Amino acid sequence: MSDWKKELKELFDEDFQNKMRRKVESEGKLRIKRFVSEVVEPAFEEIAEELKEYDRDIDVEIEKLAATIRVYYEGHEEFYFSIRSRPYKKKEFSWPVLPLRDEKGEYYRAEVYLKDGPLYHDVTNYSKEQIIREFLHQYKRHMQWNL
């Protein structure tokens, strides 16, 4: 059987389709997992070290698909900042760059969460420096409202 015929057969083979769906799902989650461990975790560790210089106690929690940093001052939580994986349903219109989707038609991206909930702000492709800047931006906004 020629290569193109084999590819066509695979296209209609249910087991092959299920295998590819699982692969896409795991790749989407794996991308977020790598992002958390390679970018977000080092950024949070750097932030934590610096905030200790300002008499803040810091709690950094790292999970597979999320990372959270809590800032405490005088025993009270002063600020909460988290980056978490969030699945979205596939939309009916085209995306300029289509993220990886799973078998439910969901795709994954990393978003910023504050104490009040998600900001719906995609940071999946941010660098460590950009994560630190995002944290600082949100922390400054929080501090200005709570003076």
Backbone hydrogen bonds in HBPLUS format (Angstrom, degrees):
<---DONOR---> <-ACCEPTOR-->    atom                        ^
c    i                          cat <-CA-CA->   ^        H-A-AA   ^      H-
h    n   atom  resd res      DA  || num        DHA   H-A  angle D-A-AA Bond
n    s   type  num  typ     dist DA aas  dist angle  dist       angle   num
A0006-LYS N   A0002-SER O   3.06 MM   4  6.37 153.2  2.13 151.7 159.8     1
A0007-GLU N   A0003-ASP O   2.95 MM   4  6.23 158.9  2.00 151.1 156.5     2
A0008-LEU N   A0004-TRP O   2.97 MM   4  6.15 153.6  2.04 140.7 147.8     3
A0009-LYS N   A0005-LYS O   2.91 MM   4  6.13 156.2  1.97 145.6 151.9     4
A0010-GLU N   A0006-LYS O   2.94 MM   4  6.21 158.0  1.99 150.4 156.1     5
A0011-LEU N   A0007-GLU O   3.01 MM   4  6.21 145.8  2.13 142.3 151.6     6
A0012-PHE N   A0009-LYS O   3.20 MM   3  5.52 135.9  2.40 103.8 114.1     7
A0013-ASP N   A0010-GLU O   3.16 MM   3  4.89 150.6  2.26  96.4 105.3     8
A0017-GLN N   A0013-ASP O   2.98 MM   4  6.28 158.0  2.03 152.7 159.4     9
A0018-ASN N   A0014-GLU O   2.93 MM   4  6.18 161.5  1.96 154.2 158.6    10
A0019-LYS N   A0015-ASP O   2.97 MM   4  6.17 156.6  2.03 146.6 153.1    11
A0020-MET N   A0016-PHE O   2.96 MM   4  6.21 156.5  2.01 149.8 155.9    12
A0021-ARG N   A0017-GLN O   2.93 MM   4  6.20 153.3  2.01 148.9 156.4    13
A0022-ARG N   A0018-ASN O   3.03 MM   4  6.29 162.6  2.07 150.3 154.1    14
A0023-LYS N   A0019-LYS O   3.00 MM   4  6.21 151.4  2.09 142.8 151.3    15
A0024-VAL N   A0020-MET O   2.93 MM   4  6.17 159.1  1.98 150.0 154.6    16
A0025-GLU N   A0021-ARG O   2.95 MM   4  6.21 162.1  1.99 151.3 156.2    17
A0026-SER N   A0022-ARG O   2.92 MM   4  6.10 165.3  1.94 149.3 153.4    18
A0027-GLU N   A0023-LYS O   2.85 MM   4  6.03 149.3  1.95 145.9 155.1    19
A0028-GLY N   A0024-VAL O   2.92 MM   4  6.13 156.2  1.97 150.2 155.9    20
A0029-LYS N   A0025-GLU O   3.05 MM   4  6.29 166.4  2.07 154.9 158.0    21
A0030-LEU N   A0026-SER O   2.76 MM   4  5.74 148.3  1.85 138.7 149.1    22
A0031-ARG N   A0027-GLU O   2.91 MM   4  6.01 149.4  2.00 142.3 149.1    23
A0032-ILE N   A0028-GLY O   3.36 MM   4  6.66 154.6  2.43 140.3 145.7    24
A0033-LYS N   A0029-LYS O   2.85 MM   4  6.09 158.9  1.90 150.4 157.2    25
A0034-ARG N   A0030-LEU O   2.88 MM   4  6.08 161.9  1.92 151.1 154.9    26
A0035-PHE N   A0031-ARG O   3.04 MM   4  6.18 156.1  2.10 140.4 147.5    27
A0036-VAL N   A0032-ILE O   2.90 MM   4  6.15 159.8  1.94 154.5 158.8    28
A0037-SER N   A0033-LYS O   3.05 MM   4  6.30 167.6  2.06 151.1 154.3    29
A0038-GLU N   A0034-ARG O   2.76 MM   4  5.71 160.1  1.80 155.9 161.5    30
A0039-VAL N   A0035-PHE O   2.93 MM   4  5.36 149.5  2.02 136.8 143.4    31
A0040-VAL N   A0035-PHE O   3.16 MM   5  6.55 160.8  2.19 149.2 155.0    32
A0041-GLU N   A0036-VAL O   2.83 MM   5  5.92 160.3  1.87 167.1 169.0    33
A0043-ALA N   A0039-VAL O   3.16 MM   4  6.27 153.4  2.24 143.8 151.8    34
A0044-PHE N   A0040-VAL O   2.84 MM   4  6.09 164.6  1.86 163.0 166.6    35
A0045-GLU N   A0041-GLU O   2.96 MM   4  6.17 155.8  2.02 152.4 159.2    36
A0046-GLU N   A0042-PRO O   3.03 MM   4  6.21 155.0  2.10 144.0 150.1    37
A0047-ILE N   A0043-ALA O   2.94 MM   4  6.20 159.7  1.98 151.9 157.8    38
A0048-ALA N   A0044-PHE O   2.86 MM   4  6.00 163.2  1.89 148.5 153.3    39
A0049-GLU N   A0045-GLU O   3.07 MM   4  6.27 161.6  2.10 146.9 150.9    40
A0050-GLU N   A0046-GLU O   3.19 MM   4  6.40 159.3  2.24 146.6 151.8    41
A0051-LEU N   A0047-ILE O   2.88 MM   4  6.12 161.8  1.91 159.2 164.5    42
A0052-LYS N   A0048-ALA O   3.16 MM   4  6.31 142.3  2.31 146.3 154.6    43
A0053-GLU N   A0050-GLU O   3.07 MM   3  5.53 146.3  2.19 108.7 117.9    44
A0054-TYR N   A0051-LEU O   2.90 MM   3  5.28 156.1  1.96 110.1 118.1    45
A0055-ASP N   A0052-LYS O   3.28 MM   3  5.27 141.9  2.44 115.0 110.4    46
A0057-ASP N   A0072-TYR O   2.92 MM  15  4.92 158.8  1.97 139.7 144.9    47
A0072-TYR N   A0057-ASP O   2.75 MM  15  4.92 163.7  1.77 160.9 161.3    48
A0059-ASP N   A0070-ARG O   2.97 MM  11  5.09 158.5  2.01 146.4 151.5    49
A0070-ARG N   A0059-ASP O   2.82 MM  11  5.09 157.5  1.87 145.6 153.4    50
A0061-GLU N   A0068-THR O   2.78 MM   7  5.09 164.6  1.81 152.3 157.5    51
A0068-THR N   A0061-GLU O   2.79 MM   7  5.09 157.6  1.84 148.7 156.3    52
A0063-GLU N   A0066-ALA O   2.78 MM   3  5.07 168.0  1.79 160.0 157.4    53
A0085-SER N   A0065-LEU O   2.87 MM  20  5.47 136.4  2.07 164.4 176.0    54
A0067-ALA N   A0083-ILE O   2.86 MM  16  5.41 147.5  1.97 149.3 159.8    55
A0083-ILE N   A0067-ALA O   2.83 MM  16  5.41 161.3  1.86 160.7 167.2    56
A0069-ILE N   A0081-PHE O   2.82 MM  12  5.42 167.3  1.83 166.5 170.9    57
A0081-PHE N   A0069-ILE O   3.02 MM  12  5.42 153.8  2.09 156.3 163.8    58
A0071-VAL N   A0079-PHE O   2.82 MM   8  5.03 167.5  1.83 152.4 155.6    59
A0078-GLU N   A0071-VAL O   2.61 MM   7  5.43 157.8  1.65 150.3 158.1    60
A0079-PHE N   A0071-VAL O   3.16 MM   8  5.03 153.8  2.23 135.7 137.7    61
A0073-TYR N   A0076-HIS O   2.87 MM   3  5.44 158.0  1.92 155.8 156.8    62
A0076-HIS N   A0073-TYR O   3.14 MM   3  5.44 168.7  2.15 114.5 117.6    63
A0082-SER N   A0113-TYR O   2.87 MM  31  4.92 154.3  1.93 153.4 154.2    64
A0113-TYR N   A0082-SER O   2.71 MM  31  4.92 155.6  1.76 148.8 150.2    65
A0084-ARG N   A0111-GLU O   2.98 MM  27  5.51 152.8  2.05 151.5 156.2    66
A0111-GLU N   A0084-ARG O   2.85 MM  27  5.51 159.2  1.90 150.5 154.4    67
A0086-ARG N   A0109-ARG O   2.85 MM  23  5.61 145.4  1.97 153.0 163.8    68
A0109-ARG N   A0086-ARG O   3.25 MM  23  5.61 148.1  2.35 135.2 143.9    69
A0088-TYR N   A0107-TYR O   2.83 MM  19  5.33 148.9  1.92 149.9 160.4    70
A0107-TYR N   A0088-TYR O   2.80 MM  19  5.33 142.5  1.94 141.1 153.1    71
A0090-LYS N   A0105-GLY O   2.75 MM  15  5.27 117.3  2.14 132.4 149.7    72
A0102-ASP N   A0106-GLU O   2.63 MM   4  5.33 141.7  1.77 146.3 159.7    73
A0105-GLY N   A0102-ASP O   3.00 MM   3  5.40 161.0  2.03 115.3 119.8    74
A0123-VAL N   A0110-ALA O   2.87 MM  13  5.63 169.3  1.88 154.7 158.0    75
A0119-LEU N   A0112-VAL O   2.93 MM   7  5.75 160.9  1.97 165.6 160.2    76
A0114-LEU N   A0117-GLY O   2.93 MM   3  5.27 171.0  1.94 144.4 141.7    77
A0117-GLY N   A0114-LEU O   2.98 MM   3  5.27 155.0  2.05 110.9 118.9    78
A0126-TYR N   A0123-VAL O   2.98 MM   3  5.27 167.1  1.99 123.7 124.0    79
A0131-ILE N   A0127-SER O   2.98 MM   4  6.29 150.6  2.07 150.0 158.0    80
A0132-ILE N   A0128-LYS O   3.01 MM   4  6.32 161.0  2.04 152.7 157.5    81
A0133-ARG N   A0129-GLU O   2.93 MM   4  6.19 157.6  1.98 147.2 153.7    82
A0134-GLU N   A0130-GLN O   2.86 MM   4  6.05 153.2  1.93 144.1 151.4    83
A0135-PHE N   A0131-ILE O   2.91 MM   4  6.18 162.5  1.94 152.5 157.0    84
A0136-LEU N   A0132-ILE O   2.92 MM   4  6.16 167.4  1.94 152.0 155.3    85
A0137-HIS N   A0133-ARG O   2.83 MM   4  6.01 158.8  1.87 149.3 155.2    86
A0138-GLN N   A0134-GLU O   3.03 MM   4  6.25 168.0  2.04 153.9 156.0    87
A0139-TYR N   A0135-PHE O   2.81 MM   4  5.98 156.9  1.86 155.1 162.8    88
A0140-LYS N   A0136-LEU O   2.86 MM   4  5.97 163.1  1.89 151.4 155.4    89
A0141-ARG N   A0137-HIS O   3.09 MM   4  6.32 160.9  2.12 146.0 151.2    90
A0142-HIS N   A0138-GLN O   2.96 MM   4  6.13 159.5  2.01 144.6 150.4    91
A0143-MET N   A0139-TYR O   2.88 MM   4  6.11 161.5  1.92 151.3 156.3    92
A0144-GLN N   A0140-LYS O   2.91 MM   4  6.09 154.4  1.98 151.4 158.1    93
A0145-TRP N   A0141-ARG O   3.18 MM   4  6.42 151.3  2.26 146.4 152.9    94
A0146-ASN N   A0142-HIS O   3.14 MM   4  6.30 128.2  2.42 138.3 152.3    95
A0146-ASN N   A0143-MET O   3.20 MM   3  5.03 134.7  2.41  91.3 103.9    96
